[in-house]
């Protein structure tokens, strides 16, 4: 009887053919081909590792096995993988030629061959093998009763060598567990550079044993111990990720100057009579941590030798904590106001033939290069560091675009044509809450200009940036994921992989699979809505959140005055995300209806309109015992009012006053309520105009 059951099972599995369009792999591999047949997964599944890999492959393979048994519920016989060639007959054979180095230009390629009875993963390095394991996990399929891998062949490698994510831990401190779960997510989508923004106006986040004032006076008690930093770097390395620290100088200097005001640029001019000789400069002796978001004047003094003595000493303590090759010194958004107002600094500029503040900042930055070289580090900075005299050894981090002129901030094209290596972040500012499509359509390799092969080689890749003025540890994941998975695909996959419908379909699965790594981007919404609803039944609140998105760009924190670093980030806008799910589905429903006004298509559209009418009523009832719902009522009312009119027009076939419809429509375009906007406005407009 057992043999009969097995025969039926095997036959059923073998017939479960899928197509490439059904796969939910991200980033999409360079080459993948599906063949007939499947590899049936059973509890006897084991992994064997051969070659000469780094020990990180044992960590990676064990983690793969735990995630696989977590998805399938299988009680695998194999527990922890700890050595080479432990199970020569294992179904999954991982062959690594050598240990990988956590640095740029390392071989990250792999090939994955899934046959009906065996899976072979070949890679030059264990780093490539880790990427292959992520692809294999994404290839897992199921039917009603079992799990399997499709028989297939994959050969894969990255398009760009720098595939980064920056997390700002200065504005809002991000605990170790937040950093680690995001490193896991980065590895899951084959990202390999973690840019750790550790110092800004709002805080210093590195434990300093030789300079304790920095944590005593400039951290609010929130910083990473040196042991925690080493632990995170090891954690990242085990996942094939290098860590690039950033200490932002000479601008964004409030935190440093709170501890060391004597190297600040701001002075007070005291007058004791007539004439220049009767003036005296008084050094400002007090700075404070910044509590707002924005650009501020506190700036280090480039004319003061003590500035370089302190920075050199700081680098001597910080650089050994970070074994990677790169060190980011910021260099952005220095307006130079304190430099302009300081006669001593102006005299210094004349003495050194520095024509303007850009040249003065170049002078400053050039002094840092030997400090970092001493520790075998290459200097990297935001594009403002690039001037005609800047060392070609510096890496330019382009954040203002690919084709802006020199006056706009030294963009990517000027960098590569000027002989600099560069990384692109313009278009990948995920904190601005733009939809995933906006990021996905940006490519680090510009199409509008002709570059030589040598110039193209200087474009290392790209980096998503997560600035944290408006996020906390509870909400940061929902601002990074799942959109960053799409950005990761842009950095890894062939440039021709651009289908937005395919992306959205795959992203749904990738998003919920990321939860197994501890990410809270989906579940955090539930906690926020419970708080807003005062723990009442909040279906209506959830419905509203699924058609609303946070205000985009910098409009939510206009001028840096609305939110402070200690303001609540537990409101409706914090629960909402980009790419509101019901809004996307409604957009598709409207497009289908306008293309074919069938009864079925009409029913889908009117189903949403009826839901929003009920939602408005339910929210009003909910607000009786939930003060935080009150600011949302105008949004719900506006959506209710136009929905009712559209139902009369579409469902009842009545003539509706066009002026009234347009007036109600424009109310739905308001951005004055609860720091959110209705993401269904454009589709409502199409229904109004039809």
C-alpha positions as CSV (number, residue, x, y, z in Angstrom):
1,X,0.0,0.0,0.0
2,X,2.9,2.3,0.8
3,X,4.3,1.9,-2.7
4,X,0.9,2.8,-4.3
5,X,0.7,6.0,-2.3
6,X,4.3,7.0,-3.2
7,X,3.6,6.3,-6.9
8,X,0.5,8.5,-6.9
9,X,2.4,11.3,-5.0
10,X,5.4,11.3,-7.4
11,X,3.1,11.3,-10.5
12,X,1.1,14.2,-9.1
13,X,4.3,16.2,-8.3
14,X,5.7,15.5,-11.8
15,X,2.6,16.9,-13.5
16,X,2.8,20.2,-11.5
17,X,4.5,22.2,-14.3
18,X,4.9,25.9,-13.8
19,X,6.0,28.7,-16.1
20,X,8.6,31.4,-15.6
21,X,5.8,34.0,-15.2
22,X,4.6,32.1,-12.1
23,X,8.0,32.3,-10.3
24,X,8.4,34.9,-7.5
25,X,12.1,35.4,-7.8
26,X,13.7,38.7,-6.9
27,X,16.2,39.9,-8.1
28,X,15.4,38.2,-11.4
29,X,18.4,36.0,-12.4
30,X,20.5,36.7,-15.5
31,X,19.6,33.4,-17.0
32,X,16.9,30.9,-15.8
33,X,15.3,28.0,-17.8
34,X,12.6,25.7,-16.6
35,X,12.3,22.1,-17.6
36,X,9.8,19.3,-17.1
37,X,9.8,17.7,-13.7
38,X,10.2,18.6,-10.1
39,X,12.5,17.9,-7.1
40,X,10.1,16.6,-4.4
41,X,11.1,17.9,-0.9
42,X,11.0,15.4,2.0
43,X,12.2,15.3,5.5
44,X,15.3,13.4,4.4
45,X,16.5,16.5,2.6
46,X,20.2,17.2,3.5
47,X,22.9,19.7,2.5
48,X,26.6,18.9,1.8
49,X,29.3,21.5,1.3
50,X,32.6,20.9,-0.6
51,X,35.5,23.0,-1.7
52,X,37.4,25.6,0.3
53,X,34.8,28.2,1.4
54,X,34.8,30.7,4.3
55,X,33.1,29.4,7.4
56,X,30.2,31.8,6.7
57,X,28.8,29.2,4.3
58,X,28.0,27.0,7.3
59,X,26.0,29.8,8.9
60,X,24.2,30.6,5.6
61,X,23.4,27.0,4.8
62,X,22.1,26.4,8.3
63,X,19.9,29.5,8.1
64,X,18.6,28.4,4.7
65,X,17.6,25.0,6.2
66,X,15.8,26.7,9.1
67,X,13.9,29.0,6.8
68,X,13.0,26.1,4.6
69,X,11.7,24.0,7.4
70,X,9.9,27.1,8.7
71,X,8.1,27.4,5.4
72,X,7.3,23.7,4.9
73,X,6.8,22.6,8.5
74,X,9.1,19.6,7.8
75,X,11.1,18.1,10.6
76,X,14.4,17.7,8.7
77,X,16.8,15.2,10.0
78,X,19.7,17.6,9.5
79,X,20.2,20.2,12.1
80,X,23.3,22.4,11.9
81,X,25.9,22.3,9.1
82,X,29.3,22.7,10.7
83,X,31.9,21.1,8.3
84,X,32.8,20.1,4.9
85,X,31.6,16.9,3.2
86,X,29.5,15.8,6.1
87,X,26.9,14.1,3.9
88,X,28.4,13.2,0.5
89,X,25.1,11.7,-0.6
90,X,23.0,14.8,0.3
91,X,20.4,16.0,-2.2
92,X,21.8,19.5,-2.2
93,X,25.4,19.8,-3.0
94,X,27.1,23.2,-2.6
95,X,30.5,23.5,-4.2
96,X,32.7,26.5,-3.4
97,X,36.1,26.9,-5.0
98,X,37.4,29.4,-2.4
99,X,36.5,31.7,0.4
100,X,35.0,35.0,-0.6
101,X,36.2,38.4,0.4
102,X,33.8,41.1,1.6
103,X,34.8,43.7,-0.8
104,X,33.9,45.2,-4.2
105,X,34.5,43.3,-7.4
106,X,34.4,39.9,-5.6
107,X,33.0,37.0,-7.7
108,X,29.4,36.7,-6.6
109,X,28.2,34.5,-9.4
110,X,26.6,31.1,-9.0
111,X,24.9,28.4,-11.0
112,X,22.0,26.4,-9.7
113,X,21.0,23.1,-11.3
114,X,17.8,21.5,-10.0
115,X,17.2,17.9,-11.3
116,X,14.5,15.6,-10.1
117,X,16.8,13.8,-7.7
118,X,19.6,16.2,-6.9
119,X,20.3,19.9,-6.6
120,X,23.8,21.3,-7.4
121,X,24.9,24.8,-6.5
122,X,28.3,25.8,-7.9
123,X,30.0,29.0,-7.0
124,X,33.5,30.4,-7.2
125,X,33.1,31.9,-3.7
126,X,30.9,31.2,-0.7
127,X,29.4,34.7,-1.2
128,X,28.1,33.5,-4.6
129,X,26.8,30.4,-3.0
130,X,24.8,32.4,-0.4
131,X,23.1,34.2,-3.3
132,X,22.3,30.9,-4.9
133,X,20.7,29.7,-1.7
134,X,18.4,32.7,-1.7
135,X,17.3,32.0,-5.2
136,X,16.7,28.4,-4.4
137,X,14.5,29.4,-1.4
138,X,12.5,31.7,-3.7
139,X,12.0,28.9,-6.2
140,X,10.2,26.7,-3.6
141,X,6.7,25.8,-4.9
142,X,3.8,23.9,-3.5
143,X,0.5,22.2,-4.4
144,X,-2.3,21.3,-2.0
145,X,-0.3,18.8,0.1
146,X,3.5,19.1,-0.7
147,X,6.5,21.2,-1.5
148,X,8.9,21.0,-4.4
149,X,11.5,22.8,-6.5
150,X,11.0,23.0,-10.3
151,X,13.6,21.3,-12.4
152,X,15.5,24.2,-13.8
153,X,18.9,25.7,-14.5
154,X,20.0,29.1,-13.3
155,X,23.2,31.0,-14.0
156,X,23.5,34.3,-12.3
157,X,25.7,37.3,-11.4
158,X,25.2,40.9,-10.4
159,X,25.1,43.8,-12.9
160,X,26.7,46.3,-10.4
161,X,29.2,45.6,-7.6
162,X,27.8,48.2,-5.2
163,X,24.2,47.3,-4.2
164,X,23.6,49.3,-1.0
165,X,21.2,50.4,1.7
166,X,21.9,53.3,4.0
167,X,20.3,53.5,7.4
168,X,20.5,56.7,9.3
169,X,20.9,55.9,13.0
170,X,21.6,59.5,14.0
171,X,18.2,61.2,13.7
172,X,16.4,58.3,15.3
173,X,18.6,55.7,16.9
174,X,18.0,52.2,15.6
175,X,18.8,49.4,18.0
176,X,20.9,46.4,17.1
177,X,17.9,44.1,16.4
178,X,16.6,46.6,13.8
179,X,20.0,46.7,12.1
180,X,20.3,42.9,12.1
181,X,16.9,42.1,10.7
182,X,17.5,44.6,7.9
183,X,20.9,43.0,7.1
184,X,19.0,39.7,6.8
185,X,16.6,41.3,4.4
186,X,19.4,42.8,2.4
187,X,21.0,39.4,2.0
188,X,17.7,37.9,0.9
189,X,17.6,40.2,-2.1
190,X,21.4,40.1,-2.8
191,X,22.4,43.5,-1.5
192,X,26.0,43.7,-0.4
193,X,26.7,47.2,1.1
194,X,25.3,48.5,4.4
195,X,26.0,52.2,4.7
196,X,25.7,53.1,8.4
197,X,25.0,56.8,8.9
198,X,26.3,57.2,12.5
199,X,26.8,60.9,13.2
200,X,24.7,63.9,12.4
201,X,23.3,67.0,14.1
202,X,20.9,64.9,16.2
203,X,23.4,62.5,17.7
204,X,26.7,60.7,17.9
205,X,26.2,56.9,17.9
206,X,29.6,55.3,18.4
207,X,31.0,54.4,21.8
208,X,34.3,56.4,22.2
209,X,36.6,55.3,25.0
210,X,39.2,57.9,24.2
211,X,36.7,60.7,23.7
212,X,33.9,59.9,26.1
213,X,32.4,63.4,25.9
214,X,30.9,62.4,22.5
215,X,28.7,59.8,24.1
216,X,28.2,61.6,27.4
217,X,27.1,64.9,25.8
218,X,26.0,64.1,22.3
219,X,24.2,60.8,22.2
220,X,21.2,61.1,24.7
221,X,22.5,57.7,25.9
222,X,21.7,56.1,22.5
223,X,24.8,54.6,20.9
224,X,26.4,51.4,19.8
225,X,29.1,50.0,22.0
226,X,32.2,49.0,20.2
227,X,31.5,45.4,20.9
228,X,28.0,45.8,19.3
229,X,29.6,47.3,16.3
230,X,32.0,44.4,15.9
231,X,29.1,42.0,16.3
232,X,27.1,43.7,13.6
233,X,30.0,43.7,11.2
234,X,30.5,40.0,11.8
235,X,26.8,39.4,11.3
236,X,26.9,41.4,8.1
237,X,30.0,39.6,6.9
238,X,28.4,36.2,7.5
239,X,25.7,37.4,5.0
240,X,28.2,38.7,2.4
241,X,27.6,42.3,3.3
242,X,30.3,45.0,3.9
243,X,29.7,47.8,6.3
244,X,30.6,51.4,5.4
245,X,30.4,53.8,8.3
246,X,29.7,57.5,8.0
247,X,30.8,60.4,10.2
248,X,29.4,63.5,8.6
249,X,31.8,66.5,8.6
250,X,32.4,69.4,8.4
251,X,28.7,70.4,8.3
252,X,25.9,68.6,10.2
253,X,28.2,69.3,13.1
254,X,25.9,69.9,16.1
255,X,26.6,66.6,17.8
256,X,30.4,66.9,17.6
257,X,30.4,70.5,18.6
258,X,28.2,69.9,21.6
259,X,31.1,67.9,23.0
260,X,33.9,69.9,21.4
261,X,32.7,73.5,20.9
262,X,36.3,74.8,20.6
263,X,36.6,73.5,17.0
264,X,33.4,75.2,15.9
265,X,33.3,78.0,13.3
266,X,30.8,80.3,14.9
267,X,32.2,83.4,16.6
268,X,30.8,86.5,18.2
269,X,32.4,89.8,17.2
270,X,32.9,92.1,20.2
271,X,33.4,95.8,19.5
272,X,35.5,97.9,21.9
273,X,35.7,101.1,19.9
274,X,36.2,102.3,16.3
275,X,38.2,100.4,13.7
276,X,39.1,96.8,13.0
277,X,41.8,96.8,15.7
278,X,39.1,97.5,18.3
279,X,37.3,94.2,17.4
280,X,37.8,91.0,19.2
281,X,36.5,87.5,18.2
282,X,34.8,85.5,20.9
283,X,34.6,81.8,20.3
284,X,31.1,80.3,20.8
285,X,31.5,77.9,23.7
286,X,28.1,76.2,23.6
287,X,26.3,74.1,21.0
288,X,23.3,71.8,21.5
289,X,22.1,68.7,19.9
290,X,19.6,69.5,17.2
291,X,16.0,68.4,17.8
292,X,14.5,69.3,14.4
293,X,15.0,68.0,10.9
294,X,16.7,70.2,8.3
295,X,19.9,71.9,7.5
296,X,21.7,73.8,10.2
297,X,24.7,76.1,10.5
298,X,27.0,74.4,13.1
299,X,30.2,73.6,11.1
300,X,33.7,72.5,12.0
301,X,36.4,75.1,11.7
302,X,38.8,74.1,8.8
303,X,41.3,76.8,9.8
304,X,41.8,75.4,13.3
305,X,44.6,72.8,13.7
306,X,42.8,71.4,16.7
307,X,40.0,70.3,14.3
308,X,42.3,68.0,12.5
309,X,44.0,66.8,15.7
310,X,40.6,65.7,17.1
311,X,39.4,64.1,13.8
312,X,42.6,62.2,13.4
313,X,42.3,60.9,17.0
314,X,38.7,60.0,16.4
315,X,39.5,58.1,13.2
316,X,42.3,56.3,15.0
317,X,39.7,54.9,17.4
318,X,36.8,54.4,14.9
319,X,38.6,53.0,11.8
320,X,39.9,49.8,13.5
321,X,36.3,48.9,14.4
322,X,35.4,48.7,10.6
323,X,37.5,46.3,8.6
324,X,36.0,47.4,5.3
325,X,37.9,49.5,2.7
326,X,35.6,52.5,2.6
327,X,34.8,55.3,5.1
328,X,32.1,57.9,4.3
329,X,32.8,61.4,5.6
330,X,29.5,63.0,4.5
331,X,30.5,66.5,3.4
332,X,26.9,67.4,2.3
333,X,24.7,70.5,2.9
334,X,27.4,72.7,4.4
335,X,26.0,76.2,3.7
336,X,29.1,77.9,5.0
337,X,27.2,80.6,6.9
338,X,29.4,80.3,10.0
339,X,32.5,80.3,7.7
340,X,31.3,83.5,6.0
341,X,30.7,85.2,9.3
342,X,34.1,84.3,10.8
343,X,36.9,86.9,9.9
344,X,39.6,84.4,10.9
345,X,38.3,81.8,8.5
346,X,38.0,84.4,5.7
347,X,41.6,85.3,6.3
348,X,42.6,81.7,6.2
349,X,40.9,81.4,2.8
350,X,42.9,84.3,1.4
351,X,46.2,83.0,2.8
352,X,45.6,79.6,1.1
353,X,44.2,81.1,-2.2
354,X,40.9,79.5,-1.7
355,X,38.4,81.3,-3.9
356,X,35.2,80.1,-2.2
357,X,33.7,77.8,0.4
358,X,33.7,74.9,-2.0
359,X,37.5,75.2,-2.3
360,X,37.7,75.6,1.5
361,X,35.7,72.4,2.0
362,X,38.0,70.6,-0.5
363,X,41.0,71.8,1.6
364,X,39.3,70.4,4.7
365,X,38.4,67.1,3.0
366,X,41.9,66.6,1.6
367,X,43.3,66.7,5.1
368,X,41.2,63.7,6.0
369,X,42.5,61.5,3.2
370,X,45.9,60.7,4.9
371,X,44.1,60.2,8.2
372,X,42.0,57.4,6.6
373,X,44.8,56.1,4.4
374,X,46.7,55.4,7.6
375,X,44.0,52.8,8.3
376,X,43.8,51.6,4.7
377,X,40.5,53.3,4.1
378,X,39.3,55.1,1.0
379,X,37.4,58.3,1.5
380,X,33.8,58.5,0.2
381,X,31.5,61.6,0.4
382,X,28.3,63.0,-0.9
383,X,28.7,64.9,-4.2
384,X,29.4,68.2,-2.6
385,X,33.0,67.1,-1.8
386,X,33.8,67.1,-5.5
387,X,35.6,70.2,-6.8
388,X,38.4,70.7,-9.3
389,X,41.1,70.1,-6.7
390,X,39.5,67.0,-5.1
391,X,41.6,63.9,-5.1
392,X,40.5,61.3,-7.8
393,X,40.9,58.7,-5.1
394,X,37.7,59.9,-3.5
395,X,34.4,58.1,-4.2
396,X,31.6,60.5,-5.1
397,X,28.1,59.6,-3.7
398,X,25.7,61.2,-6.1
399,X,22.4,62.2,-4.5
400,X,21.2,65.0,-6.7
401,X,20.8,63.2,-10.0
402,X,22.4,61.8,-13.1
403,X,22.4,64.9,-15.4
404,X,22.4,68.1,-13.3
405,X,24.9,70.8,-14.0
406,X,27.9,71.6,-12.0
407,X,26.0,74.4,-10.2
408,X,23.4,71.9,-9.0
409,X,25.8,69.7,-7.0
410,X,28.3,67.6,-8.9
411,X,26.2,64.8,-10.3
412,X,27.0,61.2,-11.4
413,X,27.9,62.1,-15.0
414,X,30.3,64.8,-14.0
415,X,31.9,62.4,-11.5
416,X,32.5,59.6,-14.0
417,X,33.7,62.0,-16.8
418,X,35.9,63.7,-14.3
419,X,37.7,60.5,-13.3
420,X,35.8,59.6,-10.1
421,X,34.2,56.4,-9.1
422,X,30.6,57.0,-8.1
423,X,27.5,55.5,-6.5
424,X,24.0,56.7,-7.3
425,X,21.4,57.4,-4.7
426,X,19.2,60.0,-6.5
427,X,16.0,58.2,-7.3
428,X,16.4,55.8,-4.4
429,X,15.5,58.0,-1.5
430,X,13.0,55.6,0.0
431,X,12.2,57.9,3.0
432,X,10.4,60.3,0.6
433,X,7.6,57.7,0.3
434,X,7.4,57.7,-3.5
435,X,5.8,54.6,-5.2
436,X,7.9,51.6,-6.1
437,X,7.6,52.3,-9.8
438,X,9.4,55.7,-9.3
439,X,12.5,53.9,-7.9
440,X,12.3,50.9,-10.3
441,X,12.5,53.0,-13.4
442,X,15.7,54.7,-12.2
443,X,18.9,53.1,-13.5
444,X,22.5,53.8,-12.2
445,X,23.7,53.7,-15.8
446,X,22.5,56.8,-17.5
447,X,20.9,56.4,-20.9
448,X,20.9,60.1,-22.0
449,X,24.6,60.4,-22.5
450,X,27.3,58.4,-24.2
451,X,30.0,57.2,-21.8
452,X,33.2,55.3,-22.6
453,X,33.6,51.8,-21.2
454,X,36.1,53.2,-18.8
455,X,33.7,55.8,-17.6
456,X,30.9,53.2,-17.2
457,X,33.2,51.1,-15.1
458,X,33.4,54.0,-12.6
459,X,29.7,53.7,-11.9
460,X,30.0,51.2,-9.0
461,X,26.2,50.9,-8.6
462,X,23.5,52.4,-6.4
463,X,22.3,52.8,-2.9
464,X,18.8,53.2,-1.3
465,X,18.8,55.8,1.4
466,X,16.7,55.6,4.6
467,X,16.9,58.9,6.4
468,X,15.1,58.6,9.7
469,X,13.7,62.0,10.6
470,X,10.2,60.6,10.4
471,X,10.6,56.9,11.4
472,X,11.2,55.0,14.6
473,X,12.4,51.4,15.2
474,X,8.7,50.4,15.0
475,X,8.1,51.9,11.6
476,X,11.4,51.9,9.7
477,X,10.9,48.4,8.2
478,X,7.7,49.6,6.5
479,X,9.6,52.5,4.9
480,X,12.4,50.3,3.6
481,X,10.5,47.2,2.5
482,X,9.3,45.9,0.2
483,X,10.2,48.8,-2.2
484,X,14.0,48.2,-1.6
485,X,13.6,44.7,-3.0
486,X,12.7,46.3,-6.3
487,X,15.7,48.6,-6.1
488,X,17.9,45.6,-5.4
489,X,16.6,44.1,-8.6
490,X,17.6,47.2,-10.5
491,X,21.1,46.9,-9.1
492,X,21.4,43.1,-9.8
493,X,19.4,42.1,-12.8
494,X,19.7,42.7,-16.5
495,X,18.7,46.3,-17.4
496,X,15.9,44.9,-19.7
497,X,14.0,43.5,-16.7
498,X,11.6,46.4,-16.3
499,X,8.0,45.0,-16.4
500,X,6.2,46.8,-13.6
501,X,3.3,44.3,-13.6
502,X,5.7,41.4,-13.1
503,X,7.5,43.4,-10.4
504,X,4.3,44.0,-8.4
505,X,3.2,40.4,-8.7
506,X,6.5,39.1,-7.5
507,X,6.9,41.8,-4.8
508,X,3.7,40.6,-3.0
509,X,5.2,37.2,-2.3
510,X,8.7,38.5,-1.6
511,X,7.2,41.0,0.9
512,X,5.5,38.5,3.1
513,X,8.4,36.0,2.8
514,X,10.6,38.7,4.3
515,X,8.7,38.4,7.5
516,X,10.4,35.1,8.3
517,X,13.6,37.3,8.9
518,X,11.9,39.2,11.6
519,X,10.9,42.3,9.6
520,X,7.9,44.2,10.9
521,X,6.9,46.0,7.7
522,X,3.5,44.3,7.6
523,X,2.7,43.5,11.2
524,X,3.7,47.0,12.6
525,X,0.6,48.4,10.9
526,X,-1.7,46.3,13.0
527,X,-0.2,47.7,16.2
528,X,-0.4,51.3,15.0
529,X,-4.1,50.9,14.0
530,X,-4.9,49.3,17.4
531,X,-3.5,52.4,19.0
532,X,-5.4,54.8,16.8
533,X,-8.7,52.9,17.2
534,X,-8.3,52.6,21.0
535,X,-8.3,48.9,20.5
536,X,-11.7,48.8,19.0
537,X,-12.6,46.8,15.9
538,X,-10.8,48.7,13.2
539,X,-11.8,47.2,9.8
540,X,-12.9,50.6,8.6
541,X,-9.6,52.1,9.7
542,X,-7.7,49.4,7.9
543,X,-9.8,50.1,4.7
544,X,-8.9,53.8,4.9
545,X,-5.2,53.0,5.4
546,X,-5.3,50.8,2.2
547,X,-6.3,53.8,0.1
548,X,-4.2,56.5,1.8
549,X,-0.4,57.1,1.4
550,X,1.8,59.4,3.5
551,X,2.5,62.8,2.0
552,X,5.5,62.5,-0.4
553,X,8.8,64.3,-0.6
554,X,9.4,66.7,2.3
555,X,5.9,68.0,2.5
556,X,5.1,66.1,5.7
557,X,7.9,67.8,7.6
558,X,7.8,71.1,5.8
559,X,10.7,73.4,6.7
560,X,11.7,71.0,9.5
561,X,9.4,72.6,12.1
562,X,6.4,70.3,12.4
563,X,8.1,67.2,13.8
564,X,10.9,67.1,16.3
565,X,13.1,64.1,17.1
566,X,10.9,63.3,20.1
567,X,7.5,63.9,18.4
568,X,5.0,61.0,18.2
569,X,5.3,58.8,15.1
570,X,2.4,56.6,16.0
571,X,-0.2,58.4,13.8
572,X,-2.3,57.4,10.8
573,X,0.4,58.6,8.4
574,X,2.9,56.3,10.1
575,X,0.5,53.3,9.6
576,X,0.1,54.1,5.9
577,X,2.7,53.1,3.3
578,X,3.6,53.8,-0.3
579,X,1.7,51.8,-2.9
580,X,-1.5,51.5,-0.9
581,X,-2.9,48.0,-1.7
582,X,-6.5,48.8,-2.4
583,X,-5.6,51.9,-4.4
584,X,-3.5,49.7,-6.7
585,X,-6.3,47.2,-7.1
586,X,-8.9,50.0,-7.6
587,X,-6.7,51.5,-10.3
588,X,-6.7,48.2,-12.2
589,X,-10.4,47.7,-11.7
590,X,-11.1,51.2,-13.2
591,X,-8.8,50.6,-16.1
592,X,-10.6,47.3,-16.8
593,X,-14.0,48.9,-16.5
594,X,-13.1,51.8,-18.8
595,X,-11.8,49.3,-21.4
596,X,-14.9,47.1,-21.1
597,X,-18.0,48.2,-19.2
598,X,-19.2,44.7,-18.6
599,X,-21.4,43.8,-15.7
600,X,-18.5,42.0,-14.1
601,X,-16.1,44.9,-14.4
602,X,-18.7,47.3,-13.2
603,X,-19.4,45.2,-10.1
604,X,-15.7,45.3,-9.1
605,X,-15.6,49.1,-9.3
606,X,-18.9,49.7,-7.5
607,X,-17.8,47.1,-4.9
608,X,-15.1,49.5,-3.8
609,X,-17.4,52.5,-3.9
610,X,-19.9,50.8,-1.7
611,X,-17.2,49.7,0.7
612,X,-16.0,53.3,1.1
613,X,-19.5,54.5,1.8
614,X,-19.8,51.9,4.6
615,X,-16.3,52.8,5.8
616,X,-17.3,56.4,6.4
617,X,-20.2,55.4,8.5
618,X,-18.1,52.9,10.5
619,X,-15.3,55.4,11.1
620,X,-17.7,58.0,12.5
621,X,-19.0,55.4,15.0
622,X,-15.4,54.4,15.8
623,X,-14.4,58.0,16.5
624,X,-16.9,58.2,19.4
625,X,-14.3,56.5,21.6
626,X,-11.1,57.2,19.6
627,X,-9.8,60.8,19.5
628,X,-7.0,59.8,17.0
629,X,-9.7,58.9,14.4
630,X,-11.2,62.4,14.4
631,X,-8.6,63.9,12.1
632,X,-9.4,61.2,9.5
633,X,-13.1,61.9,9.2
634,X,-12.8,64.6,6.6
635,X,-10.9,62.1,4.4
636,X,-13.5,59.4,4.8
637,X,-16.3,61.9,4.2
638,X,-14.7,63.2,1.0
639,X,-14.3,59.7,-0.3
640,X,-17.9,58.8,0.8
641,X,-19.4,61.8,-0.9
642,X,-17.9,61.2,-4.3
643,X,-18.5,57.5,-4.0
644,X,-22.2,58.0,-3.5
645,X,-22.4,60.3,-6.6
646,X,-20.4,57.8,-8.7
647,X,-22.7,55.0,-7.6
648,X,-25.7,57.0,-8.9
649,X,-23.8,57.6,-12.2
650,X,-22.5,54.1,-12.7
651,X,-24.9,51.8,-10.9
652,X,-28.1,53.7,-11.2
653,X,-27.3,55.3,-14.6
654,X,-28.5,58.7,-13.3
655,X,-27.3,62.0,-14.6
656,X,-25.2,63.6,-12.0
657,X,-24.3,67.3,-11.8
658,X,-20.9,67.6,-13.4
659,X,-20.0,70.7,-11.4
660,X,-20.8,68.9,-8.1
661,X,-18.8,65.9,-9.2
662,X,-15.7,67.9,-10.0
663,X,-16.0,69.8,-6.7
664,X,-16.2,66.6,-4.8
665,X,-13.3,65.2,-6.8
666,X,-11.0,68.1,-5.9
667,X,-11.8,67.6,-2.2
668,X,-10.4,64.1,-2.6
669,X,-7.2,65.7,-3.8
670,X,-6.7,67.6,-0.5
671,X,-3.4,67.1,1.3
672,X,-4.5,69.0,4.4
673,X,-5.7,66.1,6.6
674,X,-3.6,63.8,8.8
675,X,-0.4,64.1,6.7
676,X,-1.8,61.6,4.1
677,X,-3.3,61.8,0.6
678,X,-6.0,59.6,-1.0
679,X,-4.1,57.4,-3.5
680,X,-7.3,56.8,-5.5
681,X,-7.7,60.3,-6.8
682,X,-6.5,59.7,-10.3
683,X,-8.8,56.8,-10.8
684,X,-11.7,58.7,-9.4
685,X,-10.9,61.4,-11.8
686,X,-11.2,59.0,-14.7
687,X,-14.6,57.8,-13.6
688,X,-15.8,61.4,-13.2
689,X,-14.6,62.3,-16.7
690,X,-15.9,59.3,-18.5
